[in-house]
Structure formats: C-alpha cells, structure tokens
Amino acid sequence: MGVMKLLIVENNTHLRRSLKCLLLQIFHKLEIYESTNMNDAKALTDSIQPDVVLTNMVVEGDSGLFFAKQIVNNNPGIQIMLVTRWNILEYRKIAREISSRISIFTNDYDISEILRFLKLVKLNKMEQRRKQLFSKNLFKVASPDHYDINIDGSFVLA
C-alpha cells in the first residue's frame, strides 16, 4: 500500500505534537501533517489528499461536522475521524446523514480507538489495492500445464 497519510487538525499544540510522536512510533509508514485550524486544513487536504483526517468536533470555533462534510463532498476516499468528549446522539445522526466515511469517537483522543481506526483504514486500502490488481489481471494463476518443477522442488513457469 505504501505510506498512509494522516492529517491532524487540532489547535492544542502539545496534544497535536504528542499524538504525532506516539503515532510515528507505532506506524512506521505514516506521513503526518498538522493544522491548527479548519481553513488551513481544507487547503492542506486538497493538496496532500490524506487517507485520514483526525479532528476535534470544534477547532477554534469552527464545526468539525461542517468541515467533515466539506471534505467528504470534495475528496472521495478520505476517512474522517471526529473526536469529542460529548456523546450526543444528534452528532452521530448528522454524521451518518453526511457520509459513512465520518466516524465519531466520544473518548476524547483515546489512543486505542485511534489506533484501531487507522489499522482498519489501512486494511481497507490494502484490500482495495488487491482488488484493483486482480481486476487488471496483473496476477494470473498458472495452470499445471504452464509450469515445470525443478529438482529442488521450486516451480518455473514454462
């Protein structure tokens, strides 16, 4: 799959940098971009096309749901992870109405939830890539008539 790209949108510098350091220790193939506000994050999202955008429900007075709606409408394939400490059913309803690519987590920056989400996105991308390769017939299965067996037991295509 290559490198997964993550954009963290958070105005708390200490939290943003701590999260970045921790995630880079766990995921070796992860490019992390940072933004402190929604306006910069929108421009950055358009230019880098991250796989995942991780943001708080509110960043400097801007709505995370409104931001998420703009992202999913303009950037197919990007997953949004909204974190909040408020478990409000209305947030979940609005997010579901906008897109299935928006997930809301109510344990404010719970690292285990973030890790599970990123792993799921990575697995989904790997599966999409596998389907893409097989659909282009880049991997062809050889029938028994098309290979020989060497003395050492290895197979050679005939």
C-alpha positions as CSV (number, residue, x, y, z in Angstrom):
1,M,0.0,0.0,0.0
2,G,2.9,2.3,0.7
3,V,2.7,5.2,3.0
4,M,-0.6,6.2,4.7
5,K,-1.2,9.9,5.1
6,L,-2.8,11.4,8.2
7,L,-3.9,15.0,8.8
8,I,-4.3,16.0,12.4
9,V,-6.4,19.2,12.9
10,E,-6.0,20.4,16.4
11,N,-5.3,23.8,17.9
12,N,-3.7,22.4,21.1
13,T,-0.1,22.3,20.0
14,H,1.0,20.0,22.9
15,L,-1.7,17.5,22.2
16,R,-1.2,17.6,18.4
17,R,2.6,17.0,18.7
18,S,2.3,14.3,21.4
19,L,-0.2,12.4,19.2
20,K,2.1,12.8,16.2
21,C,5.1,11.4,18.1
22,L,3.2,8.5,19.5
23,L,1.6,7.5,16.2
24,L,5.0,7.7,14.4
25,Q,6.4,5.3,16.9
26,I,3.7,2.8,16.2
27,F,3.1,3.2,12.4
28,H,6.4,3.3,10.5
29,K,4.8,4.0,7.2
30,L,2.8,7.0,8.2
31,E,3.1,10.6,7.0
32,I,1.6,13.0,9.4
33,Y,0.6,16.5,8.5
34,E,-0.7,19.1,11.0
35,S,-3.0,22.0,11.0
36,T,-4.2,24.3,13.8
37,N,-7.5,25.4,12.1
38,M,-10.1,24.3,9.7
39,N,-9.3,26.8,6.9
40,D,-5.7,25.7,6.7
41,A,-6.8,22.1,7.0
42,K,-9.1,22.4,4.0
43,A,-6.3,23.7,1.8
44,L,-3.9,21.1,3.1
45,T,-6.5,18.3,2.5
46,D,-6.9,19.3,-1.1
47,S,-3.1,19.4,-1.7
48,I,-2.0,16.3,0.1
49,Q,-5.1,14.1,-0.2
50,P,-4.7,12.3,3.1
51,D,-6.2,8.9,3.8
52,V,-7.5,10.0,7.2
53,V,-8.3,13.4,8.7
54,L,-8.4,13.3,12.5
55,T,-10.0,16.4,14.1
56,N,-11.9,17.5,17.1
57,M,-15.6,18.3,17.0
58,V,-14.7,22.0,17.5
59,V,-11.4,23.7,16.5
60,E,-11.1,27.4,17.1
61,G,-14.9,27.9,16.9
62,D,-15.3,26.0,13.7
63,S,-17.6,23.0,13.4
64,G,-15.9,19.6,12.9
65,L,-19.1,18.3,11.3
66,F,-19.3,21.1,8.8
67,F,-15.6,20.6,8.0
68,A,-16.1,16.9,7.6
69,K,-19.0,17.4,5.2
70,Q,-16.8,19.7,3.0
71,I,-14.0,17.1,3.0
72,V,-16.2,14.1,2.0
73,N,-18.0,16.1,-0.7
74,N,-14.8,17.3,-2.3
75,N,-12.4,14.4,-1.7
76,P,-13.6,10.9,-2.4
77,G,-11.9,8.2,-0.3
78,I,-10.8,10.3,2.7
79,Q,-11.9,8.9,6.0
80,I,-12.8,11.4,8.8
81,M,-12.3,10.7,12.5
82,L,-14.1,13.2,14.7
83,V,-13.3,13.1,18.4
84,T,-15.3,14.7,21.1
85,R,-15.9,14.2,24.8
86,W,-19.7,14.7,24.4
87,N,-21.7,11.6,23.4
88,I,-24.5,13.5,21.7
89,L,-26.8,11.4,19.6
90,E,-27.5,14.4,17.3
91,Y,-23.8,14.5,16.2
92,R,-24.0,10.8,15.2
93,K,-27.2,11.3,13.2
94,I,-25.8,14.3,11.3
95,A,-22.6,12.4,10.6
96,R,-24.5,9.4,9.3
97,E,-26.6,11.7,7.1
98,I,-23.5,13.3,5.6
99,S,-21.4,10.2,4.9
100,S,-20.5,6.7,6.1
101,R,-16.9,7.9,5.9
102,I,-17.3,10.0,9.0
103,S,-16.7,8.3,12.4
104,I,-17.3,9.9,15.7
105,F,-15.4,8.8,18.8
106,T,-16.5,10.1,22.2
107,N,-13.5,9.2,24.3
108,D,-11.6,12.4,23.6
109,Y,-8.4,11.3,21.8
110,D,-8.4,7.7,23.2
111,I,-5.3,6.3,21.6
112,S,-6.6,2.8,21.4
113,E,-9.6,4.0,19.3
114,I,-7.3,6.0,17.0
115,L,-5.0,3.0,16.5
116,R,-7.9,0.7,15.8
117,F,-9.4,3.2,13.3
118,L,-6.1,3.7,11.5
119,K,-5.5,0.0,11.2
120,L,-9.0,-0.5,9.8
121,V,-8.4,2.2,7.2
122,K,-5.0,0.6,6.3
123,L,-6.6,-2.9,5.9
124,N,-9.4,-1.4,3.7
125,K,-6.9,0.3,1.5
126,M,-4.8,-2.8,1.1
127,E,-8.0,-4.8,0.2
128,Q,-8.9,-2.1,-2.4
129,R,-5.4,-2.3,-3.9
130,R,-5.6,-6.1,-4.0
131,K,-8.9,-6.0,-5.9
132,Q,-7.5,-3.4,-8.2
133,L,-4.5,-5.5,-9.1
134,F,-6.6,-8.6,-9.6
135,S,-9.1,-6.8,-11.8
136,K,-6.3,-5.7,-14.1
137,N,-5.1,-9.3,-14.3
138,L,-1.7,-8.3,-13.1
139,F,-1.7,-11.6,-11.1
140,K,-2.5,-14.6,-13.3
141,V,-2.8,-18.0,-11.8
142,A,-0.8,-20.5,-13.8
143,S,-2.5,-23.8,-14.6
144,P,-0.5,-27.1,-14.1
145,D,0.2,-27.1,-17.8
146,H,2.2,-23.9,-17.6
147,Y,4.9,-24.7,-15.1
148,D,7.7,-27.2,-14.6
149,I,9.2,-28.4,-11.3
150,N,12.9,-28.1,-10.7
151,I,15.0,-30.8,-9.0
152,D,15.0,-28.6,-5.8
153,G,11.2,-28.5,-5.8
154,S,10.8,-24.9,-7.0
155,F,8.4,-24.0,-9.7
156,V,9.3,-22.4,-13.0
157,L,6.8,-21.1,-15.5
158,A,7.1,-22.9,-18.8
